[in-house]
Amino acid sequence: MSRIGRKPLYLPETVKVEMLDTSLKFTGPKGTLESVVPKGIKVEQKDNVINFTRENDIPSVRALHGLARRLAQNCVTGVTEGYEKHLQLLGTGYRVAATAEGLSLSLGFSHPVIFKKVEGVNMIVEGQDKIHISGIDKQLVGQVAANIRELKKPEPYKGKGIRYADEVVIKKQGKTATKTTAA
């Protein structure tokens, strides 16, 4: 039995759940999210507790048991607390500014890079080198942060680029002078 899948999911008082045909719809103070329930997984709700059970022990159904519960948990956390990611720009001349259409990033190219706003995600610029990304959908927040980071990944020699605030970039040693011996 899945360790994650067999745990009951406790709902806070502020979260309402609606069971649809193939999904669960969670409504909370921050918004509404929907979680898909895969075939072979049964959902039972009693009071403010949701239990996930599987109909059989076929490996493909067993693999989805914990996933279904975790996706529902992510929805509950999203509609109550929300998710956030923090990005930091490191490098001489690397800057970010908020514009009407999204973010304008100066990343050492001959032109500024424009990153357009994504619906459901808030992007806040702090200073000239910090970006705070927040929203209720964990997957969407993570994907937007990854797309911004992809514009200029941290390079391994000086560490310049866009990185997560808690990311550690392991630096490589540069070329060293080699001694040549005369023969």
C-alpha positions in Angstrom: 0.0 0.0 0.0 1.3 3.5 -0.8 2.6 5.3 2.2 1.4 8.6 0.9 -1.9 7.3 -0.7 -3.1 5.7 2.5 -2.8 8.8 4.6 -6.1 10.7 5.1 -6.4 14.2 3.7 -7.7 16.6 6.4 -9.5 19.6 5.0 -9.4 23.0 6.9 -12.7 24.6 7.8 -12.2 27.2 5.0 -11.9 24.7 2.2 -14.9 23.2 0.5 -14.6 20.2 -1.8 -17.0 19.2 -4.6 -16.7 15.7 -6.1 -17.2 15.7 -9.9 -17.1 12.6 -12.2 -13.4 12.4 -12.7 -12.0 15.2 -10.5 -12.2 17.0 -7.2 -12.9 20.8 -7.1 -11.4 22.6 -4.1 -12.6 26.1 -3.2 -10.8 28.2 -0.5 -10.0 31.7 0.5 -7.4 32.2 -2.3 -9.4 30.7 -5.2 -10.5 27.4 -6.8 -8.4 24.5 -8.1 -9.4 21.2 -9.7 -7.5 17.9 -9.2 -8.0 14.9 -11.6 -8.7 11.5 -10.0 -7.2 8.7 -12.1 -9.1 5.6 -13.1 -8.9 2.9 -10.5 -8.7 5.3 -7.5 -11.8 5.7 -5.3 -12.3 8.9 -3.2 -14.4 8.8 -0.1 -15.3 11.9 2.0 -16.5 11.9 5.6 -16.9 15.2 7.3 -13.6 17.1 6.6 -11.5 14.0 5.8 -10.9 12.5 2.3 -9.5 9.0 1.9 -8.1 7.6 -1.3 -8.2 3.9 -2.0 -7.4 1.8 -5.1 -9.7 -0.7 -6.6 -7.0 -3.3 -7.4 -3.3 -4.0 -7.2 -2.4 -3.6 -10.9 1.0 -1.8 -11.0 -0.3 1.1 -13.0 -3.0 1.8 -10.5 -0.6 1.3 -7.6 1.6 4.0 -9.1 -1.2 6.5 -9.3 -2.5 6.0 -5.7 0.0 8.3 -4.0 0.0 10.7 -6.9 -3.8 11.3 -6.6 -3.6 12.1 -2.9 -0.6 14.4 -3.4 -2.2 16.3 -6.2 -5.3 16.8 -4.0 -3.0 17.9 -1.1 -1.3 20.4 -3.3 -4.7 21.9 -4.3 -5.7 22.2 -0.6 -2.4 24.0 0.2 -2.7 26.2 -2.8 -6.2 27.5 -2.0 -5.3 28.1 1.6 -1.7 29.3 1.6 -0.5 29.5 -2.0 3.0 28.8 -3.4 5.9 31.0 -4.1 9.3 30.9 -5.7 12.1 33.4 -5.4 14.6 34.1 -8.2 17.8 36.2 -8.1 19.9 37.7 -10.9 23.6 37.6 -10.5 26.0 39.3 -12.8 27.3 42.7 -13.8 24.5 44.6 -15.6 21.9 41.9 -15.1 18.6 43.7 -14.1 14.9 43.1 -14.1 12.1 45.7 -14.2 8.3 45.2 -14.1 6.5 46.5 -17.2 2.8 46.5 -18.2 3.2 43.3 -20.3 5.3 41.4 -17.7 9.0 41.6 -17.0 11.9 43.3 -18.8 15.2 41.5 -18.2 18.6 42.8 -19.1 20.8 39.7 -19.3 23.8 40.7 -21.3 22.2 40.3 -24.7 22.1 43.2 -27.2 18.4 43.6 -26.4 16.2 43.4 -23.3 14.3 40.1 -22.9 10.5 40.5 -22.3 8.8 37.8 -20.3 5.0 38.1 -20.7 2.6 37.8 -17.7 1.0 34.4 -17.1 -2.6 34.3 -15.9 -2.9 33.0 -12.3 0.7 33.9 -11.4 1.9 37.1 -9.7 5.4 38.3 -10.5 6.8 41.0 -8.1 10.1 42.7 -8.7 12.2 43.6 -5.6 15.0 46.0 -6.3 16.7 45.3 -9.6 17.8 41.7 -9.1 15.0 39.8 -7.3 11.8 38.3 -8.6 9.1 36.8 -6.4 6.6 34.5 -8.2 3.5 33.4 -6.4 0.1 31.8 -7.1 -2.2 29.0 -6.0 -1.2 26.4 -8.6 2.0 24.7 -7.6 2.8 23.3 -11.0 2.2 26.6 -12.8 4.3 28.6 -10.3 7.2 26.2 -10.7 6.9 26.2 -14.5 6.9 30.0 -14.7 10.0 30.1 -12.4 11.7 27.5 -14.5 10.9 29.3 -17.7 12.4 32.6 -16.4 15.5 30.7 -15.1 15.9 29.1 -18.6 16.4 32.6 -20.1 20.0 32.7 -18.6 21.0 29.7 -16.5 23.8 30.1 -14.0 27.1 29.4 -15.7 29.6 27.2 -13.9 32.7 29.4 -14.0 31.5 32.7 -12.5 28.0 31.8 -11.4 26.4 34.6 -13.4 22.8 34.1 -14.5 19.3 33.6 -13.0 19.1 31.2 -10.1 16.6 30.3 -7.4 17.3 32.2 -4.1 18.3 29.0 -2.3 20.2 27.4 -5.2 23.8 26.6 -4.8 25.9 26.8 -8.0 29.0 24.6 -7.8 31.7 26.5 -9.6 34.3 24.8 -11.9 37.9 25.6 -11.8 39.0 27.7 -14.8 41.9 27.0 -17.1 45.3 27.0 -15.3 48.6 27.9 -16.8 50.5 24.8 -17.9 54.2 24.5 -17.5 55.9 23.7 -20.8 59.3 22.0 -20.6 61.9 22.5 -23.3 63.1 19.2 -24.8 
